[in-house]
Amino acid sequence: MAAADERDEAEWVVRELQKRSAAADWQYTEMAILYRTNSQSRALEEAFRRAGVPYRLIGAISFYDRREVKDLLAYLRLVSNPSDDEAFLRAVGMPRRGLGETSLAILGRTATQWGKSLLDTARIADRVGELRPNVREAFRNFGGLIDGAAQKRDLPPAKLLEHLIRAIDYEAVLHAEGPEGADRWENVRELVASAANWSEVVPIDPEDGETPLERFLAEAALLSAVDKEVGEDQGVTLMTLHTAKGLEWPVVVMTGLEHGLFPLARAEEQPSGLEEERRLCYVGLTRAKDKLYLTWARSRRRGGELRPGIASHFLRAIPPGIIEERRTTSLWAPDWGVGGRTGGRGDRRSDVSGSRGYGSWSDQTARPSASPPEEVSQDSPRYVKGERVRHRRFGGGTIQGLVGTGRDLKVSVAFDDEEVGVKQLLVAYAGLEREWESA
């Protein structure tokens, strides 16, 4: 099954498993979703929670409960609300700034005496005589960092996250932790991807008085508030392929079957890496007793960047005669240079099946994302009112209005699909194409 992107992939998987459960084909406990890396659970968890379908995450904690995700959300919360003392205490401790429990206790006691928030007190820490000079400087520097980010609070959440990650050099901090830090960095990139995807699909009305950052944090809070009834033992199992060794389920979904993700790009740099990935793929395929779903996305966000995807070459090893090929209903956009298996422009069939083989799934170079490059002049409009555009998930539509310039350009698009309607999109994250480019 070919999806438009990771969110489209996750929503399709959840709907399909709901149908199977409703038809009494299999119970949720008889279903499992397997993926190559833990960071891939984010889109799936969000889709399950929105749909109210029970699931259980094995071998990892929920995405929004992971340390590095909570660290960065604390920074965002503090930027949004400087009086959030809980967010201050979490953010100020990552990365380490030589601020121990004693220093924080002194700051907290002083803040209470002065009737100020912790951040306000940190800004004027030079007035706190009990603190050592280096500690006062660390608190003042942290206050300045947050104040600098606050000046950018009207940016899209993904851009603000990118600014904060650079400001605290979070990538270097995590990679210094070793192999586990590399996995944590992938979760950070996935959080940025989540924020970028959110900016694409959530309309922002400047008249409602709520900033994009406040809206994003509100949704993140809902997703991170784990419902104790969602999970437990009655739900769909989510786990990595490594964790699945030795287990079986009647229904198995393997997601993210794209070159560079499975097999991992770094596997090709090692002598036996690719064969180890192939064996792991075989492990996943053989976990299914009755039914196996294999899914990939034609585009996937890596960090804040939307990148075109190429179907994993492992799929070509599966005999075409035993595979039913499909694509999601929303996948109306043309091929991204990944093969001509599913028709060209204007092909709106919801489920395309057949056995035309895998020869067309070549590893050719995919066409780059339609996101506007940084070097485009800030004064040069990329789109005009009345222009026809195409979105990889929403299909074709007509631009009704434009606001902003450059990377902050927003467009209102009336999509042809009445169920989609009018959406306001950030061009930098929407991956729009002009219709003449799609021809």
N, C-alpha and C positions, 0 to 999 in steps of 0.2 A: 504494500500500500504506500503510494507516494502522497505526502502531505505538502502543504505550502510552506510551513515553518514549524518550529517546535511546539508552539501553542496549538496550532491546527492539528498537529500529530497527536498531542495529548488529549485534546477534546474529542477527536475521532475515536481514540482507543477507549476512553471512558464511555462514550455513547454505545460503542459496539459491545462492550462488556455488560452495560445496562440491558441492552436488547437480549443478550444471551441469558442473563439472569431472569428477566421478565418472562421469557419464553420457557423458563424452567429447563433449559438445555443443561446448564451447569450452575452451581452456586458460586458466590463470590470466593468462598474458601477454596474452590477448585481452580482458581485462576491466578496467574502470576505474570508480572511484567519485569523483564530483565533488561539491563542496560550496562554499558561498558564502564561508565564513571559515575560516582556518587552525585556529581553536580547536575546530572541529567534528571534527577528526581524532582527538581524544582518545578518545572512545567507540569509534570504529572501530579504532584501533590496539589498544586493550585487547581488543576482541572477536577480532581476528585473532590476537593473541598467545596468548590463552586457547585458541583452536581449533587453533593450530599451523599456520595457513594462511599461506603466504608473501605478503608485500606489499612494495611500495616506495613511499616517500613522496617526492614530487617537489616542488621549489620551497620546501621548508621542512624543518626538522630535526624529529626525533621529539619528541612532546609533552613527555615527561619529561626530555628533554635541553635544553629551552628555558631560557634564562637565568633568567627570572623564576620558573619552576617550580622550578628547582634552588635558587634563593635561598630560597624559602619552605620547601622540604623541609629545607634546612639548618637553618633556625630550628626546625622541628619536631624534627629529630634532636637538636639541642642541648638542647632542652627535655626530651626523653626521656632523653638521656644527656649530662650536663654534662661528661663527660670526653672527648667527641668533639672533638678539636682540629681535625680537618679541617672539620667543620661550623662550628666557631667562626670559622675564618679566612674562610669564605665569607660567613657571616651578618654578621660585624662590618663587612664592606665594603659592605653594601647596607642602607640608604642610606649614602652617604659621611659619615663622622664626623670628617674631618680626621685620619685615621689612615693614615699612609703606611707604606711598606715598612720604613723605619728604626725607627719606633715598634713595629711588629709584631715586628721582629727583636729589639729590646730586650726586649719582653714574652716572646717565646719563649725567649730565653737565660735570663731570670730564672726562668721557669717550670721550665726544666730544672734550674737550680741548686737551686731550692727543692723539686723533686720534686712539683710541682703541675700540674694541668691549666691550659690557657690561660684558661679561664673563672674558675677559682679565683683565678688570679693577677690577672685583670682586676678582680675584686671588691676586691682590696686594692692596687690600682695606686698608691695614694697612698704606699705604702712603697717604690716603685721610684724612687730618686733620679735616675736617668738620664733619666726622662721629664719633659717640660714639664708645667706645671700643667694647661693645657687638655687635654692628651692623657690625663693621669691621670683627669681628670673624665669624659672621653668613655668611657674604659674602664669606670670605675665605673658610669656611667649605663647602659652596655650590659649589664653584669652585673646591674644592678637590673631592667632590662627582661626579661631571661631568667628571673630569679627570680620576677618577677611572673607571667609566663606559666606557669612551672612549678607555681604554685599552682592553675592551672586545667587541669593535664594530664589530669585525669579527665573533662573535658568531651568530647563527641563531637569528632572531628578537625576537622570543618567549623567548629564554633563556636570552637575554639582558633585555627584559621587566621584567622577573621574578627577575633578579638581581636588577633592579631599584625599583621594588615594595618592595622588602625586605629592600633595602637601606634606603628608606624613610618611612618604616613601614606603607605603604599605607592602608593595610587592617585595622589596628587599627584606623587609622585616619578616615576612612569611617564609620566603625562600631560605632565610638563615636558620629556620627550624628544621631543615632537611627534607626528606621525602614527604613527610606529612604536611609540611608547609606548602609544597607544590600542589597537593590536593586542595588545601585551603585556598590557595590563590585561584584555582579553577572555580571554587565556589564564589569568590569575589567577582570574577568575570561573569559568572552566571547571574549574580545580583545586579550588576550593571546591565546585563542583557534583559533581565526582568523589568528594570526601570525603563529601558529604551522601548521595550515592547508595550509597556503600560502607556507611555507617551503616545504611541501610535494609535492605540485603540480607545483610549479614554478621552472623551471630549472635554475641553476646558472652556467654561463660560466665564469670562472676566467679570461679569455682572453678579456672580453669586458670592463674591467677596472671599473666596477660598483660593489660595495659591496652589499651583501644581504640586509643590512639595507637601503641603498639608493634605491634599487629596491622596497622594501616593503613600504617605505615612499612615493614613487612616486605613487604607486597604491592606498595607503590610501588617498592621496591627491585627486586623481581622484574620489574615492568613496565619499569623504566628500564634493566635489564641487557639491552641489545639483543643478540639472538642474531644473529651475523654471517651465518648462513645464511638468516635471515628478512629479506628485503629483496632486495638484488641485482637481477638482471634477470628472474628467472623468476616474480615474484609479481604480484599484482593491483596496479594503479597507483592511488595516492591523490593527489589534487591539487585545488586550488581551480579554480573555473570560469574565472577570469582566465588561469590558467596553461594551460588546456586549449585555448585558441584555436589553430586550425589543425591540431589532432590528431584522430584518429579511432580507435575500437575497435569490434569486433563487438558487445560488450556494455558498456553504460554504465548506472550507477546514479547518479541525482541524489538526494541526501539533504537533509533539512532544509527541505522545501518548505512553510514556514509563514509566515504573515503576520508581519512584524517581523523575520524572519530572512532570507527571500528572497521578496519584496523586503525589504531592510533598512529598519528603521524610519526611520533618518536620511535615507534616499533621498527620502522624501516631503517633506522639509523643503527640498529643492532644486528649482528650476524644472524641470530636465530629469532629475532623479534617477530618477524612476520609469520613464521611458522607457529610460534607460540600463540599469536593472535588467531590464526586459523584453527588451532586446536580448541581455543576458548570458544570460538564461534560454533564449532561442532558440539561442544558441551551444551551450549544454549539450545541448539536445534534439537538435541536429543532429550531435553527436559520435558518435552510435550508428549503426552500420551495420545490425545485425540485430535487436537487442533492447534495449529501454529500460525501466528501472525508475524509478519516481518514488515517493519515500517521504516521509512526514511523520509527526510525533509529536503525539499528543493532549495531551501534557504534556512539558515540557522544563525542566531545571534551569538557571536563570540565576543564577549565584552559588550560594548555598545555598538559594534559594527555588524551589519547584516551581510552575511556572506553566502554566495550561492553554493549549493551542495551537489556532490556527485555520488550516485549510488555506489555502495561498497562493491568492490570486485569479487568479494566472497559470494555474492548473490549469483554470479554467473556460473558457479560450480553446481548450483541446484538445477536438476533437470527441468526444463520449462514445462513439460507436459503435466507436472504435478502441482503447478502453481496457478492460482487465479490472481490475475493482476488487477489492481484497483487504484483509484486516486480519490481524494476527498472531493465532496461536492463543490467546495469553495475554490478548488484549484482550477480556475479559469484562465489564469495567466499562462502565457506561452512557455515552452521549454526554456530552461536557462542554459542551453548548450549541453544537456546531460543525456541526449538521445531522443529519438523520435517515437518512443513507444506509446505515448499517450496522446498523440494528436497535436495539432498546431493551434494557432490562434483561432479563437472563436469556438473551439470544441468544448461544449458545456455538458457533456455526458457525466453523470455523477459517478458511475462505477464502470470503468472500462476493463473488461476482462478479455482473456484470450491467451494464446500460446505462441505469440510472435517471437519468442525467444529472447535471450539476453545479449545477443550480439551487438545490439544498439546501445547497450549500457557501457559505452567506451569511456575511458579515462581521459577524454579530451578536456582541454582547458575551458572552464565555464566562463560565461560572460560575467563581468564584474557587477557588483551591486549598483543600483541606480541612485544611491545616496549622493548628494552633491559634494564634490571634492572641496577641500578647504581652500584651494587656490582660486576658486571662482570668486569674482569680484562681488563685494558686498552690495554693490549698487546695481548689479545685473540681475534682473528677475529671471528665474528659470521657467516660470509658468505665467500664463495670463488668464484672465477671466474668460470663461467660455471654452477653454481648451479641454480636449478629451485626454483622460489619463486612465491607467490601468493599475490596479493593486493586486498583489499576488493572492490575496484571500477574498477581497470584496468584489473583485472583478472590475468592469469598466464603469466610468462615471465622468461627470462634467464638473469642472472647477467653477464654483459660484462666487468665490471671493478669496482674497489673499491679505495676510497681515504680517508685517515684519520683513526682515531681509536676511540674506545669507543663511547661516546655520539656525537662525531663529524664525525662519519663514514658516508660517502656518497657512494651510489652504483648507477651505471648506469645499468638500466634494459631495455632489449629489450622485449617489451610485444608482446604476440601472436596476439593481435588485431592490425591490421595495422593502424587503425585510431588513436590509442594511441601512437604507435611507441616507440621510446627510450626516457626514462625519467631518470633524475638524481634525486635521492631521498635521504633525510636524514633519516637514519634508525631509529633514535630516534623518528621521527614523522610519519613515513610512515605506521606503523602497518603491516609490511610485515610478512608473514609466509612462512616457508619452505614447499614445496609441501608435503613432507612426514609427516609434522605436520598437514596438512590439510586433510590427508586421513581418 
